[in-house]
């Protein structure tokens, strides 16, 4: 055993130093483990900011890769695989993990080394997937993570004995503190030079005889013998799908194996679990030692309050109120600074360019349009910071547990709330997270309602309208009306999602509700570095969106608002001239064409144009408004803030175009409307793809638009009946 101030390394036999070829070529490392083992934190500790995110070829599963450099300067590529409890491949995440490990993923070679992240405080649960991966014929290193949490719970894992049992290197780590990282890197380098692990348990004779023909078919199909042995056991419980589909004779041999086991008195579907857990029990007995009293843990004491039947939901609601209040109070100074920076860039560009269409394009189109969205970056960062903090501490899983009562009331699985919580950040990963829901109807019902959760793309719309038309009146001496209005929009979307899901589950997707079984991780202090990496990644996605989609759309919108040129009537103010030009442009004419549709909601044609443009992405609404109200400004003029322009906007009769009632109606419309091409595309793929997926995506878009229009109509017309000013 090799001791270090940053961790410990246990390995079987001699561990020779890596040879010259290994030191000079790039290593490909796959990082895998159960959820809640600290895998992502360990990935961040290894790779830092050297990460890139995309999707695996042909699927919507997120692919996260990073790099670090060895002492000789050569690179190590680290692929963070989706968290999984087994390689059963019953979900897209598990299928991706297995195909990557087998080297079958498109454009992605098999890894040179697999790092298995194992929770030291719950070794028994983690060893199931470990036992499967050890049989794949790949060099493996075990990262025994969270040893500090295990020690606090009175658990010590003998890493030397564990290495002997598993026949691989075992490195103790505390990823949140960076402990053991250097030792882990050395273990990765030497892993390829060590003997490959083999199956550590024997199969009962009837099971061995039953699976041998299945193994033979797989070996003949090109599988490594040890991999074929692992796959043969899996095929006793599952059908040959994914990478196993289409292998001649495989399904027949698997069915004969199941029949033979049933005749021998075995449950074929459960026999793999029985065999593996029998071995796991022996390993745990030999390696896990418990000490100290068995009193209640810190997590248990905290949960007694946070999961209380009465206090739990109240605390959850209070936390959400604090989050949305902070979005206004904390972000305001930063937003002012960003607004000043954008204005300064606009003035600088305006003074450097000659008067004409080019200057108008740069200042009024690009800078005004993109800047009107970038200004909300501080609020996006604060939202992701809170969500990341709650996830890292372990509270998000508790929030799902708290909401389970409400979810079951509408026929959904409590696990559906995890994708819905993810939807607060973005509907795309929220919809992708529904893969963990086993019941197909529950999964489809959840996909249908996830876009109702107010994602970060709605924040620019909410903030613009709330900050302009809702006064910052103090409420109860703690909150103000603006923060509570924002909370109300989030609550409205969540409540609507539950109601609509209940309707679907009682009609179109009728089926029994499933009991909720999920792991509640122990409470932990989040790793600041890992949290900041996550927030910076999400903020970077927002900025890239602003710099690509919104950038392109603002140029198109500027052109539509600028051409054809309109001859301006003499002796009119700059504002009136701008109005005449806009009304005669392609954009203005399109807006006037749709005005009869939006007029019942109290909207004019400019709002109609902004709504149409935002069907590509919700935040484009703000960019469109910025483009519309930036047309025609001179380089010598001082830029007027968009909020002030909205407040000053009047119609021909001198009546304000925008009022608090119209602002609330518009926010309600955006709560319910499906306005995101990326979400539409993911819904198509996650509901079956092809024509089937298109039908579900079209159905979702239609019912959400009808709901949005109806709700906005009720708010506006109801407000008028109650005496609120139009």
DAQUI-V918589 format. One record per residue. N is the residue number from 1. BURIAL is # if it has 9 or more other ideal C-beta (glycine too) atoms within 8 Angstrom, else .. Layout:
n=N burial=BURIAL
n=N burial=BURIAL
//
This chain:
n=1 burial=.
n=2 burial=.
n=3 burial=.
n=4 burial=#
n=5 burial=.
n=6 burial=#
n=7 burial=#
n=8 burial=#
n=9 burial=#
n=10 burial=#
n=11 burial=#
n=12 burial=.
n=13 burial=.
n=14 burial=.
n=15 burial=.
n=16 burial=.
n=17 burial=.
n=18 burial=#
n=19 burial=.
n=20 burial=.
n=21 burial=.
n=22 burial=#
n=23 burial=#
n=24 burial=.
n=25 burial=.
n=26 burial=.
n=27 burial=#
n=28 burial=#
n=29 burial=#
n=30 burial=#
n=31 burial=#
n=32 burial=#
n=33 burial=#
n=34 burial=#
n=35 burial=.
n=36 burial=#
n=37 burial=#
n=38 burial=#
n=39 burial=#
n=40 burial=#
n=41 burial=#
n=42 burial=#
n=43 burial=#
n=44 burial=#
n=45 burial=#
n=46 burial=#
n=47 burial=#
n=48 burial=#
n=49 burial=.
n=50 burial=.
n=51 burial=#
n=52 burial=.
n=53 burial=#
n=54 burial=.
n=55 burial=.
n=56 burial=#
n=57 burial=.
n=58 burial=.
n=59 burial=#
n=60 burial=#
n=61 burial=#
n=62 burial=#
n=63 burial=#
n=64 burial=#
n=65 burial=#
n=66 burial=#
n=67 burial=#
n=68 burial=#
n=69 burial=.
n=70 burial=#
n=71 burial=.
n=72 burial=.
n=73 burial=.
n=74 burial=#
n=75 burial=#
n=76 burial=#
n=77 burial=#
n=78 burial=#
n=79 burial=#
n=80 burial=#
n=81 burial=#
n=82 burial=#
n=83 burial=#
n=84 burial=#
n=85 burial=.
n=86 burial=.
n=87 burial=#
n=88 burial=.
n=89 burial=#
n=90 burial=.
n=91 burial=.
n=92 burial=#
n=93 burial=#
n=94 burial=#
n=95 burial=#
n=96 burial=#
n=97 burial=#
n=98 burial=#
n=99 burial=#
n=100 burial=#
n=101 burial=#
n=102 burial=#
n=103 burial=.
n=104 burial=.
n=105 burial=#
n=106 burial=.
n=107 burial=.
n=108 burial=#
n=109 burial=.
n=110 burial=#
n=111 burial=#
n=112 burial=.
n=113 burial=#
n=114 burial=#
n=115 burial=#
n=116 burial=#
n=117 burial=#
n=118 burial=#
n=119 burial=#
n=120 burial=#
n=121 burial=#
n=122 burial=.
n=123 burial=#
n=124 burial=#
n=125 burial=#
n=126 burial=#
n=127 burial=#
n=128 burial=#
n=129 burial=#
n=130 burial=#
n=131 burial=#
n=132 burial=#
n=133 burial=#
n=134 burial=#
n=135 burial=#
n=136 burial=#
n=137 burial=.
n=138 burial=#
n=139 burial=#
n=140 burial=#
n=141 burial=#
n=142 burial=#
n=143 burial=#
n=144 burial=#
n=145 burial=#
n=146 burial=#
n=147 burial=#
n=148 burial=.
n=149 burial=#
n=150 burial=#
n=151 burial=#
n=152 burial=.
n=153 burial=#
n=154 burial=#
n=155 burial=#
n=156 burial=#
n=157 burial=#
n=158 burial=#
n=159 burial=#
n=160 burial=#
n=161 burial=#
n=162 burial=#
n=163 burial=#
n=164 burial=.
n=165 burial=#
n=166 burial=#
n=167 burial=#
n=168 burial=#
n=169 burial=#
n=170 burial=#
n=171 burial=#
n=172 burial=#
n=173 burial=#
n=174 burial=#
n=175 burial=#
n=176 burial=#
n=177 burial=.
n=178 burial=.
n=179 burial=#
n=180 burial=#
n=181 burial=#
n=182 burial=#
n=183 burial=#
n=184 burial=#
n=185 burial=#
n=186 burial=#
n=187 burial=#
n=188 burial=#
n=189 burial=#
n=190 burial=#
n=191 burial=#
n=192 burial=#
n=193 burial=#
n=194 burial=#
n=195 burial=.
n=196 burial=.
n=197 burial=#
n=198 burial=.
n=199 burial=.
n=200 burial=#
n=201 burial=#
n=202 burial=.
n=203 burial=.
n=204 burial=.
n=205 burial=.
n=206 burial=#
n=207 burial=#
n=208 burial=#
n=209 burial=.
n=210 burial=#
n=211 burial=#
n=212 burial=.
n=213 burial=#
n=214 burial=#
n=215 burial=#
n=216 burial=#
n=217 burial=#
n=218 burial=#
n=219 burial=#
n=220 burial=.
n=221 burial=.
n=222 burial=.
n=223 burial=#
n=224 burial=.
n=225 burial=#
n=226 burial=#
n=227 burial=#
n=228 burial=#
n=229 burial=#
n=230 burial=#
n=231 burial=#
n=232 burial=#
n=233 burial=#
n=234 burial=#
n=235 burial=#
n=236 burial=#
n=237 burial=#
n=238 burial=#
n=239 burial=.
n=240 burial=#
n=241 burial=.
n=242 burial=.
n=243 burial=.
n=244 burial=#
n=245 burial=.
n=246 burial=.
n=247 burial=#
n=248 burial=.
n=249 burial=.
n=250 burial=#
n=251 burial=.
n=252 burial=.
n=253 burial=#
n=254 burial=#
n=255 burial=.
n=256 burial=#
n=257 burial=#
n=258 burial=#
n=259 burial=.
n=260 burial=#
n=261 burial=#
n=262 burial=#
n=263 burial=.
n=264 burial=.
n=265 burial=.
n=266 burial=#
n=267 burial=.
n=268 burial=#
n=269 burial=.
n=270 burial=.
n=271 burial=#
n=272 burial=#
n=273 burial=.
n=274 burial=#
n=275 burial=#
n=276 burial=#
n=277 burial=#
n=278 burial=#
n=279 burial=#
n=280 burial=#
n=281 burial=#
n=282 burial=.
n=283 burial=#
n=284 burial=#
n=285 burial=.
n=286 burial=.
n=287 burial=#
n=288 burial=#
n=289 burial=.
n=290 burial=.
n=291 burial=.
n=292 burial=.
n=293 burial=.
n=294 burial=.
n=295 burial=.
n=296 burial=.
n=297 burial=#
n=298 burial=.
n=299 burial=#
n=300 burial=.
n=301 burial=#
n=302 burial=#
n=303 burial=#
n=304 burial=.
n=305 burial=#
n=306 burial=#
n=307 burial=#
n=308 burial=.
n=309 burial=.
n=310 burial=.
n=311 burial=#
n=312 burial=#
n=313 burial=.
n=314 burial=.
n=315 burial=#
n=316 burial=#
n=317 burial=.
n=318 burial=.
n=319 burial=#
n=320 burial=#
n=321 burial=#
n=322 burial=.
n=323 burial=#
n=324 burial=#
n=325 burial=#
n=326 burial=#
n=327 burial=#
n=328 burial=#
n=329 burial=#
n=330 burial=#
n=331 burial=#
n=332 burial=.
n=333 burial=.
n=334 burial=#
n=335 burial=#
n=336 burial=.
n=337 burial=.
n=338 burial=#
n=339 burial=#
n=340 burial=.
n=341 burial=.
n=342 burial=#
n=343 burial=#
n=344 burial=.
n=345 burial=#
n=346 burial=#
n=347 burial=#
n=348 burial=.
n=349 burial=#
n=350 burial=#
n=351 burial=.
n=352 burial=.
n=353 burial=#
n=354 burial=.
n=355 burial=.
n=356 burial=.
n=357 burial=.
n=358 burial=.
n=359 burial=#
n=360 burial=#
n=361 burial=#
n=362 burial=#
n=363 burial=#
n=364 burial=#
n=365 burial=#
n=366 burial=#
n=367 burial=#
n=368 burial=#
n=369 burial=#
n=370 burial=#
n=371 burial=#
n=372 burial=#
n=373 burial=#
n=374 burial=#
n=375 burial=#
n=376 burial=#
n=377 burial=#
n=378 burial=#
n=379 burial=#
n=380 burial=#
n=381 burial=#
n=382 burial=#
n=383 burial=#
n=384 burial=#
n=385 burial=#
n=386 burial=#
n=387 burial=#
n=388 burial=#
n=389 burial=#
n=390 burial=#
n=391 burial=.
n=392 burial=#
n=393 burial=#
n=394 burial=#
n=395 burial=#
n=396 burial=#
n=397 burial=#
n=398 burial=#
n=399 burial=#
n=400 burial=#
n=401 burial=#
n=402 burial=#
n=403 burial=#
n=404 burial=#
n=405 burial=.
n=406 burial=.
n=407 burial=#
n=408 burial=#
n=409 burial=.
n=410 burial=#
n=411 burial=#
n=412 burial=#
n=413 burial=#
n=414 burial=#
n=415 burial=#
n=416 burial=#
n=417 burial=#
n=418 burial=#
n=419 burial=#
n=420 burial=#
n=421 burial=#
n=422 burial=#
n=423 burial=#
n=424 burial=#
n=425 burial=#
n=426 burial=#
n=427 burial=#
n=428 burial=#
n=429 burial=#
n=430 burial=#
n=431 burial=#
n=432 burial=#
n=433 burial=#
n=434 burial=#
n=435 burial=#
n=436 burial=#
n=437 burial=#
n=438 burial=.
n=439 burial=#
n=440 burial=.
n=441 burial=#
n=442 burial=#
n=443 burial=#
n=444 burial=#
n=445 burial=#
n=446 burial=#
n=447 burial=#
n=448 burial=#
n=449 burial=#
n=450 burial=#
n=451 burial=#
n=452 burial=#
n=453 burial=#
n=454 burial=#
n=455 burial=#
n=456 burial=#
n=457 burial=#
n=458 burial=#
n=459 burial=#
n=460 burial=#
n=461 burial=#
n=462 burial=#
n=463 burial=#
n=464 burial=#
n=465 burial=#
n=466 burial=#
n=467 burial=#
n=468 burial=#
n=469 burial=#
n=470 burial=#
n=471 burial=.
n=472 burial=.
n=473 burial=.
n=474 burial=.
n=475 burial=#
n=476 burial=.
n=477 burial=.
n=478 burial=.
n=479 burial=#
n=480 burial=#
n=481 burial=#
n=482 burial=#
n=483 burial=#
n=484 burial=#
n=485 burial=#
n=486 burial=#
n=487 burial=#
n=488 burial=.
n=489 burial=#
n=490 burial=#
n=491 burial=.
n=492 burial=#
n=493 burial=#
n=494 burial=#
n=495 burial=.
n=496 burial=#
n=497 burial=#
n=498 burial=#
n=499 burial=#
n=500 burial=#
n=501 burial=#
n=502 burial=#
n=503 burial=.
n=504 burial=#
n=505 burial=#
n=506 burial=.
n=507 burial=.
n=508 burial=.
n=509 burial=#
n=510 burial=.
n=511 burial=#
n=512 burial=.
n=513 burial=#
n=514 burial=.
n=515 burial=.
n=516 burial=#
n=517 burial=.
n=518 burial=#
n=519 burial=.
n=520 burial=#
n=521 burial=.
n=522 burial=#
n=523 burial=#
n=524 burial=#
n=525 burial=.
n=526 burial=#
n=527 burial=#
n=528 burial=.
n=529 burial=.
n=530 burial=#
n=531 burial=#
n=532 burial=.
n=533 burial=#
n=534 burial=#
n=535 burial=#
n=536 burial=#
n=537 burial=#
n=538 burial=#
n=539 burial=#
n=540 burial=.
n=541 burial=#
n=542 burial=#
n=543 burial=#
n=544 burial=.
n=545 burial=#
n=546 burial=#
n=547 burial=.
n=548 burial=.
n=549 burial=#
n=550 burial=#
n=551 burial=#
n=552 burial=.
n=553 burial=#
n=554 burial=#
n=555 burial=#
n=556 burial=.
n=557 burial=#
n=558 burial=#
n=559 burial=#
n=560 burial=#
n=561 burial=#
n=562 burial=#
n=563 burial=.
n=564 burial=.
n=565 burial=.
n=566 burial=#
n=567 burial=.
n=568 burial=.
n=569 burial=.
n=570 burial=.
n=571 burial=.
n=572 burial=.
n=573 burial=.
n=574 burial=#
n=575 burial=.
n=576 burial=#
n=577 burial=#
n=578 burial=#
n=579 burial=.
n=580 burial=#
n=581 burial=#
n=582 burial=#
n=583 burial=#
n=584 burial=#
n=585 burial=#
n=586 burial=#
n=587 burial=#
n=588 burial=#
n=589 burial=#
n=590 burial=#
n=591 burial=#
n=592 burial=#
n=593 burial=.
n=594 burial=#
n=595 burial=#
n=596 burial=.
n=597 burial=.
n=598 burial=#
n=599 burial=#
n=600 burial=.
n=601 burial=#
n=602 burial=#
n=603 burial=#
n=604 burial=#
n=605 burial=#
n=606 burial=#
n=607 burial=#
n=608 burial=#
n=609 burial=#
n=610 burial=#
n=611 burial=#
n=612 burial=#
n=613 burial=#
n=614 burial=#
n=615 burial=.
n=616 burial=#
n=617 burial=#
n=618 burial=#
n=619 burial=#
n=620 burial=#
n=621 burial=#
n=622 burial=#
n=623 burial=#
n=624 burial=#
n=625 burial=#
n=626 burial=#
n=627 burial=#
n=628 burial=#
n=629 burial=#
n=630 burial=#
n=631 burial=#
n=632 burial=#
n=633 burial=#
n=634 burial=.
n=635 burial=#
n=636 burial=.
n=637 burial=.
n=638 burial=.
n=639 burial=#
n=640 burial=.
n=641 burial=.
n=642 burial=#
n=643 burial=#
n=644 burial=.
n=645 burial=#
n=646 burial=#
n=647 burial=#
n=648 burial=.
n=649 burial=.
n=650 burial=.
n=651 burial=.
n=652 burial=.
n=653 burial=.
n=654 burial=.
n=655 burial=.
n=656 burial=.
n=657 burial=#
n=658 burial=#
n=659 burial=#
n=660 burial=#
n=661 burial=#
n=662 burial=#
n=663 burial=#
n=664 burial=#
n=665 burial=#
n=666 burial=#
n=667 burial=#
n=668 burial=#
n=669 burial=#
n=670 burial=#
n=671 burial=#
n=672 burial=#
n=673 burial=#
n=674 burial=#
n=675 burial=#
n=676 burial=#
n=677 burial=.
n=678 burial=.
n=679 burial=#
n=680 burial=#
n=681 burial=.
n=682 burial=#
n=683 burial=#
n=684 burial=#
n=685 burial=#
n=686 burial=#
n=687 burial=#
n=688 burial=.
n=689 burial=.
n=690 burial=.
n=691 burial=.
n=692 burial=#
n=693 burial=#
n=694 burial=#
n=695 burial=.
n=696 burial=#
n=697 burial=#
n=698 burial=.
n=699 burial=.
n=700 burial=#
n=701 burial=#
n=702 burial=.
n=703 burial=.
n=704 burial=#
n=705 burial=#
n=706 burial=.
n=707 burial=#
n=708 burial=#
n=709 burial=#
n=710 burial=.
n=711 burial=#
n=712 burial=#
n=713 burial=#
n=714 burial=.
n=715 burial=#
n=716 burial=#
n=717 burial=#
n=718 burial=.
n=719 burial=#
n=720 burial=#
n=721 burial=.
n=722 burial=.
n=723 burial=.
n=724 burial=#
n=725 burial=.
n=726 burial=.
//
